[in-house]
Every structure is written in structure tokens, then in C-alpha cells.
Amino acid sequence: MCIKIRQMTSPKAKLILVLALALLLRLIGISSRPIWYDEAFSALLAEQGPAAVLSGTLAADADSSAAEEHPPAYYFTLWGWIQLFGGSLVSVRALSIVFSLGTILLLYLIARHLFDEQTALAAAFIAAILPFQIHYGVEVRMYGLLAFWLTLATHAFVKRQWILFSLSAALAQYTHNLAAFYLIPLALTPIFQRDWKTLRALTLAGFAALILYSPWLIQLPAQVSKVTSSFWIEKPGIEKLFTLFLMYLPHLPLPNSLLMAGLLLATLVIALAAFQTYRAKSATSAGDNSENNFNKGLWLAYLAFIPPLLLWLVSQMYPLYVERALLPSHVTFCLWLAWAFTQTKLPRPIQGFALALIFAAAGMGIYQHVTYKGFPYMPPALTQSIVGRFEEGDTVIHSSKLSYLPSLYYDRALPQGFIADPANSTVDTLSPATQKILHLRSFADIEAGTGNASRVWFIIYQQSLDEYTEAGQVHPHLEYLEEHFTLESTEEWDGLRVYLYH
């Protein structure tokens, strides 16, 4: 792929322009895009401070093995960021943008070390525009930080900077438990390359990383147990191979009308890169440089696809497959594409065709990222609207925590609560210990929630209603409200239904 920026000859200036583009794409919709449950949880937990984060993460309840299933590094970092810049939606999302831009810069440095300036700029450009990187480069979750630490570990690996490798590998594990699914294939690289000198150094660096991680390692079984025994993750099927292509190029969700087009674009790009990798293998007889070039490209493809495959295989026994945790592998995927389209003697017209395919996939994904406001998001205007019409004696009840936590983030003073999940079910992911730390208000059932309220604002996702309708049933929360209250009004808000009863 030939990416030329006219009238700018300085590589540094070109890199700055790519980073500026990445920043612009991540700023689009930073405040208008609604927050959702996971983001609200991150912000609300981080606000409580490091002691509360540790308590909420390590506490064990009678009905759960751990209160929070993720390590604390991201929450600590977000807490520090909030102390400096406040806890507004723009502020907490800006932290992820900082790490996303840092990841792109590291990717550029890795590519320049392995190849040349052209490939480095191409890799940075692809990572700047692909929606998978954009989405999680803005979201108030730990995945952007995870990608940063693991890309730094990859940079330290290729530069043979073993102290830096140990630190970044340990910090990645403190950020997300699934970091190991990238680190293990990375650590196996010297064995496949038969580079025994590097293997010895990497083994020592790996032990150092384990020592740094050991204080948290003892907590890992409890956190993994929570995910595998009482969480929403199911055993992934073979369809995940196709959704991985979609995640890597146009990203998900996509409207049904664009799914086949997105899959076609993704398949064409990946097939073309795979074909160029095969061609590079065929050219290895031309000399040592060709063989070395092929080995580097194959290594990038290995880091892009083996971690997802490894996670998929393990998830057949212990369901852990979370596609957003594959963001670090997607970083090397961007570099693999850049290598395939710049280092394999691809004709200029085909380079342009490949770039057009990537642009098309990125375009539909970015549009969906900016405009999508359906399930499971919660529009801030809804909370503001209720606050403006709230009367003494009213109460606000959310059918689930998915809309409650975002609404609580928007307005801490509004009297509201949610109907607790059925105990020990796959959706019962918010333990009593965490609820106490976050000062959440939950009810055992709809009757307890309504209490002596004179008016009830009831909020539920349309998707939940549709599930009961398809089964020929009435949602039990609505059934109770219809029996004991009089419906005053109904409103629709981006996939949410709001009922006002008196």
C-alpha cells in the first residue's frame, strides 16, 4: 500500500498527520455517543478510589467467587485521571484516546524497526482508521490500556529490551486477565524461530514479569471462576471465525443490510493479505532477505490470529471468549496488512484496490460507531427529561442494571433503582459487595421497587419486551404494574420504552 502525503516530505510530519487523523476520528461523537453499562460501571467504581476498587475486586460473597472479574490497574489509572481532569464523559473517554494514540505510535516504531518508513506509516494509518481500534480507543474500559501495554511488550520484544518487556507484560496482566492469551504466543516465538539466545533472555524476563504479577496471581482463580460459573459468556461456536473478520475490519454491530457487504469486504482484504503472504513464501528462494521478510510477515499473521484461536480453544472448556480482549492482536493485524501491501511487491493498482476496500470497511464501521444509539446504550436526554418532570412521591425503576448504571452516572441525585438479576443466573454479574461500594439501589422484585410511590417511571429495553412477546407472554414487570397502577403515558427512546404509571 502506497500512502503518500503530498507536499510533506518529513516522516515526522507525516506521522503527526496520521496521529491527528486518529485523534479526530476518536473525538467524533465523544460526547454525543451515549454511555452504556460497562462504561458507567468503570467511571462509578474508579471514582470511589483505590481502596474501594480493591475492596470491590477482592471481596467474596456467599454467592460469587469474586466481586469484580477484572484486575485493578485500569481503575487505578482512571481514578488518577479523574482527580486531574474530572469525571465528565468527555474526560473519562479521553483517557482511552491517550492510550489509543500511544498504541499507534508504538505500532509505528515497531514497523519502522522491522521494515521501513513506508510500512510504518501504512500500519499507523490503518490502525488510525479501523473501527475496532476507534471504538475501544474511546470506550471507558480497560481494553485500550491493555492494547497499549501489550504493544509496548511487543516493541520491547523486537528491540530486545527485556526489563521493559517484564514491566509491560506484568502491567498488561494487571490490566486484564486475558493478556496471557497474547503473551504466551509472543513468548513462544523464539522456539519457532529456533533462536535459543533470545529464548534464554525471554525466559528470564518472563520470570521477572511473573514475580511482579505474583501478588495478583493468587486472585486469578477466583476471578476466572466468577466468569466461567456465573457470567453471560457462552461457549463460542465456529461462527466466531466469521465474526472475527467482521470485528477486525468493519467492526460490529452492523445493521443486517450491511452484514454481508461487511463480511465480503473483510474476507477480500484478509484473503489478499494471506495470498501475498503465500507469494512471499514462494519468493524466499531469491535470497536471505526474502526469507527474512517472509518470516517477519508470517510472525505478524501469527500474532494476529493465534491468540484468538487459542482463546477460542480454551473457551470450549472454560468460556472466556471476549472479542474486545483481542484488541492487541488487532494491532499486529494492522501491521500484517501494511506489510502484505507494501513489502511483497504488490502492483500499484492492487495496492489502490486494497486501500479502497479498507476505506469502505472502515467507513461503514465508523458511521455505525457514531450513529448507533440502540441497545444497550442509555441516552442522557432520557434522564434529563425525567428529572425535568419528576414530582414528589415519584420513583424511577429500571427493569435491569443495564439502563440503571448509565442513568445513575448522568444524575446521582435522582431517586431511582433497578430490579436485581435472578440470583446465580448468567446475568447476575453485579455482586452485593460491589453494589454496596457503589451505593446502588436494587429491589428484589417490582413490588418492592414501587413501594408507596404515587407515580412510577418504569424503564425497560424494547429488546427485553420483544423476547417475552415472541414467547407469547407479557413481561412480568409490566404485568404487575398494569394490575396495580394506571398507565399515564408511554415513550420510546432509542431502543428503550418508558412507562409512567400513577
N, C-alpha and C positions, 0 to 999 in steps of 0.2 A: 504494500500500500504506500503510495507516494503522497505524503501530506506536506504541501508547500504553502507557506505563508508569504505572500509576495511583499516585497519592499521591506522585509525584515530578515536580515542575514545572521543576526546574533542568535545562537542556540538558547542563550539565557532568555532573550526577549520572546522567543517562540514558546519556551516553557511557561513563562509568565502569562502569555496569552492563553495557553491551554488551561492553566490553573484558574485564570479569570473566567473562562468559559464554564469550567466545572463549578466555580462559585456561583455564577449567575444561574445555572440550571438547578442548583440546590436551594437557591434563595426564592425561586418561583414557588409561590404557594406556601411559604414557610409559616405564615400567619393565618392564611385563609383555609388551608387544609385542616379539617377537624382533627382533634386529638382522639385517640382510641384507648381502650382499657390498658394495654401494656405500657403505653407512654405515660398515662396518668399514674399508673402504679409506680413507675420509675421515679417520676417527679415527687410524688407524695412520700415515698419511702426515703428518698435521698434528703428531703427537707428535714427529716427527723434527726439527722446527724449520724456519725459513725457508730456511736454506742447503740442506738436504736436499730441501725442496719444490721449490726452483728447479732443483736438480740432477736430480730425478726428472721434472720437467716439460720441461726443455730438452734433456736428454740424448738423443742419437740413436743408435739401434742399427743394425746392418747390415740387420736385417730389419724395421725400423719407422722411420717418419719422425719420431716424437716419442714420448717415454716416457709422458707423461700428456697427455690431449687437452684438459684444461681449464686456463684461466689460474689464477694462484696466489692471488688476493685472498681467496677463501673459506678456503683452507688457512691462510693467514697469520692471518686473523681467528680461526679455530678454535684455532690454536696459542696465541695470546694468551689466549683464553678458558680453555684447559686450564691455562695457567700460573696463572690466578687461581682457578679453581674445580675443577680436577681433570678427569680423563678418564673418569669413570664414565659409564654410558649415560644416566642422567638429566641429568647435567651437559652432555654434548655435544649432547643433543637440546634442552636448554633454550635454547641459543644461537639455534636456529632459531625457537623460540617468541618470543623477544625481537624478532626481525626481523618475524615474522608480526604481532605486536601493533602494531609500528611501522608496518607497511603499512596496517593497518586504520585507525590514527589518521590517516595521510596521506590515505587514501581519504575519510575523514570531512571533512577540511579541504578537499579538492578539491570535494566535493559541496556543502559549505556555501558555498564561494566561487561556484560556478556556479549553485546553486539556493537551497535554504533548509535550515533545521534538520531539517525532517521528512524530506526526501530524504537528507540526510547521515546521519541515524540509521538510516534504512532500508538504505542502502548498507553501512554498517558492520555492521549486523545480519546482512545476507545473507552478507557476507564472513566473518563470525564463525562461521556455522553450515554453510556449504557444505563438503563433504568434501575437495574439491580443495585448498582453502586449508588445511584442517586437516591433511591428510596431509603436504603438503610444508612446512607450518608447524611440523612436529615432526621430520621426517627430517633425518639428519645429512648433508645435501648442500647445494649452493650455491644451490638454486632459491628458497628463502625470502629469501636475501640479494639475489638477482637481482631478485625482485619488489619488494623494498624500494627498491633504487636506481632502478629504472625508474618506480616510483610516485612517488618523490621527483622524478625528472626531469619527470614529467607535472605534478606540483604546481608545480615551478619554471616550466614552460611556461605554465600557465594564469595564474600570478601575474606572468609576465614578469620573472622573476629569473634573468638569463642567466648570471651567474657560478655560481650554484647548479646551473643546468642543465648547464653544462660539466663541473663536478665530478662530478655524479651520473651523467651519461652515460658519462664515462670510467671511473668506478668500476664501472658495470654491465658494460662491456666487459672490464674486468679480472676480473670475476666469472664471466662465461660468454660464449663466442664468439657465441652466438645472440642476444645482446642487440640486435644490429643489426637483427634482423627486427622488433623493436618500435620501435626508434629511427628507422628510415627512414620508416615510415608516419607517425610523430609529426612528423618534420621536414618531411614533405610537406604537412602541414595548412595552413600559410599560403598555399600555392599554390592549393589547392582553395578556400580561403576568399577568395582574391584580396586578402590582407592583406599588401601589399608592405612596409610598415614593419616588421611582425613578421618577415617573411621575411629582411630585411636583418640584423636583430638576431640571429635564429636562425642564420643562416649564419655570422656571426662566432663565436657560441657553439659552433657545430658544429666550426668550425676549431680553436677552443681545445681542445675535447674530443679531437679527433684528435691534436693536439700532445701532450696529456697521455698519450694512449694509444700514441703512436708507438713508445716503447721496446718495447712488446709486439707491436705490429703486424707487425714483421718475423718474429715467431714463428708468426703465424697460418697461413701456407700449410702449414707442417709439421704443425700440429695438425689442420687440416682434412683434409690428405692422410691422416693416420692414421685418421680417422673414415671417410672415403669409400673407402679402399682395403683396410683390414684391421679392420673393425669389424662388429658384429652388425646395424647399422641397414640395413634394406632399403628399396627404393623404395616409398613409400606408395601404396596404391590408393584408389579412390573411397570405400571403406568408412570411411576416416578421417573423412569428413564426419559419419558417424553416431556414431563413437566420440568425436568431439569433443563432441557433445551430451551423451553419457554422462559424459565427463570433467568437463564444465562443471557438471552438476547432481548426479547421484548418485555420480559417480566410478567408477573401475574399479580392481580387478576386482570383478565381481558374480557370484554363483552363477547358473548357467544358468536357474534357476527365476525369477530376478528381472530378467533382462536385458530382456525385452520390457516389463515393467512400468516399469523404469527409463527405457527409451527413450521410452515413451509419456509419462511424466511430464515428461521433459526437452523433448520435442517440444511438448507443450502449453504449457509455460511460455515457451519461446522463441517459439512461434507467437503467443501472446498479446502478448508484448512487441513483436514485429515488427508485429502488427496495430495496436497502439497507436501505434507509430512512424509507420505509414501514416496513421492518423487525425490525428496531429499535423501531418503534411504537408498534409492536406486542410483543416486549420483555419488555415493560415498567412494566408489572405485576411482573417482577422479583425483583423490589425494587425501592427505590427513586433514586439511582444512575443511573439506566437505564432510568428512566423517564427524569431525568435532562439531560442526554446525548442526548436523542431523541429531547428534546426541543431545545437544542443548535443547533443540526443539522438542525432541521426544520427552525429555525431562520435564519441560513445561506442560506438555499434554498430560503427563503422569500426575503432576501436582494439581492439575485442573480437574481430573476425572477420577483418580484413585480414591481420594478422601470421600467423595460422595458414594462411590461404590462400597468402600469399607464401612461407612456409616449405614448404608442400606443393608449390608450383610449382617452386621451386628444387630440391627433393628428387627431382623427376623426372629430373634430370640428375646431381645430387650428393646422394645420400641423407643427409639431416641431420635428418629429421623426428623430433623427440623431444617428445612431448606435454607432459612436465613442464616443458619450457622455455617453455611458453605460460602459465605461472602469472601473469606480469604482465598479459597480455591478459585473463585471467580476472578480475583486479581491476577492470578497466574494464567487464567483463561484469556484475559485481555492481552497479556504478553505473548501467549501462544499464537493468538490471531495475528498480532503485529509481526511476530517472527515469520509466520507462514506466508504473509502477504508482502514482506519486504526482504526476506533472507533466502528465498527459494527460487529466485529468478522468474517470478510471476510476470507475464507480459503486462505492460501498462494498461491496456484496455480491460484486462481481467481484474487488475487492481482497482480500477474505477468501478467496475461492476460489483466487486466485493464491498467497497466502501458504500456504494448506493444501497446494497442490501442491509448493511449495518445501520445506515442512516434511517432506512424505512422501519426496521425493527425498533430502533431507539425512539423514533418519532411517535409510533403508536403507543409505546410504553410510557413515554414522558407525558403524552396527552392524558392517558388513563391515570397516571400518578397525580397529575394536577387537578383533574376534574372529578375523580371518583369521590363520592361522599356517602356511599351506602353502608351496609353492614360491614364491619362492626363499629363504625365511627359515630360520634356524638356531636352534632353541630352546636357551637357555643350560643348561637342565636336562640336555640330552644330554651336553654337555661335562663337566658336573659329575658325571654318572653314570659316565662313562668314567674320569675322574680317580679316583673312589672305588673302582673295580675294577681299576685299572691295576697290572700286575705288572712286575717286572724282566724285560727281554727282549721286552716288548711294543712294538708300534709302531702308530700310528694313520695310516691312509691315506685321504684324501678323493679320491673319483673326479674331483672338479673343484674349482677355486678358489672356487666359489660357496658351498660349505659350509666350506671351509678357513679363509678370512679371518675370518668371524664366530667360528669356534671359536678361532682364534688370538687374537682380541680378548678373548674370555672368559678364556683361560688361556694366557699366553705361555710357561709352563714345560713344558707337555705335549708330549712328543716326537711330532710329527705333521707331515705334509706332504701334497702333492697331486700328482696326475698332470698334467703340463704339457699345455696345449692343443696340438693339431696346429699346427706352425709355418705361419704365413701364412694360417691359416684365419680365418673371420669371427668366431670366438670367441677368437682369440689376441690378447687386449687387454691383457695384463699383460706388459710388456716386461722383458727381463733386467735393464735398468738399474733399473727400479722394484723388481723383486724383490730386487735387491742392497741397495737403500736400506732396504727394509722388513724385511730379514733373513728372507726367506721361504725355505721348503724345498720344492723341487719335484723331481719324478722324471720321467725321460724316458718310463718305462713302469711297469707294475705290477710287473714282475720286479725292476727297480731299487729300487722302493719297499719291497718285502718284505725284500730283503737276507737277513740271517741271523736275522731275528726269529723268536722261538719262538711268539709269538701275534700275530695281525694283526686289528686293528679296522678294518673297511672300511666307509666311509660313502658312500652314494650316494642321490641323489634318486629317488624312485619314478617320476617323470616320465621320467628317463633310461632306466630299466628298461623302462617301457611302450613307449617308442619302438622299442627293439630287439625286444620281444615282438610288437608289431604288424607288424614286418618279418619275423617268423618266425625270429629269431636270438636267441642268448644274448649278453648283454653280454660283451665280450672280457675285461674285468677280472675278472668273476665266473668266466668260463671258465678263466682261468689259476689263480685261487685254488682252484677245485674240483679241478683236476688236481694241485696241489702241496700242498694243505693239507686238513685235515679240518674240516668245519663243526661248530662247537660250539653256536652259538645265533644266532637272528635276532630283531631287534626293529624295531618301527615307531614313528617319532617325527614326527608332523605332516608327512607327506609325505616323510620320509626313511626309508631302510632301513639298519640297522646289522647287519653280519655280524661274528661273532667266529670266527676260524679258528685252529687250532693245528696 
